[in-house]
């Protein structure tokens, strides 16, 4: 069984695309959020096992959301995504408490499944 999932992205079109793709691959998408503040609130409300988190968000960015989530008891697994490549973020990604990074152009259910296997 695939883990429960919250999708966080400021583009409604990507959230819809990711939801359809992931649900077709057996993920249970429990919610969506469009910014960092909403993401934190939805994690508290829904308790997803995995958060697919865009790096560039209005308000609190994905880096800070990931740091805040990691400090919570029972923190979800966080997988970052972006329209940019990982190399564009330099060493920032390596210092974050996240399970991995998937560029949006390579996003798939299989890519997310590889990072969340065993959840």
C-alpha angles and dihedrals in degrees: 000000000000121000126258113262143202117202115211118188134130092225113081090201092059092046090053092046093047093046093051093045095046096044089051087054092052102262117139105228104202098180152335136232132192101203143023097263092051090047092057091047093048093050089054092047101041105028095213118191091222133030119201099205129191112219097218110059133151113258110000108026124226093259092060093042089054091050093049094047092050090058093057123092111254091017116189123241108264123212115185125215134184143165085240126074122257090248089064089068097052114198095343093093095052091054094053126096093238134125095229151306130261120189109226092238089061096039116136141142089253092054091051092044091055091055095044100041111141096025 
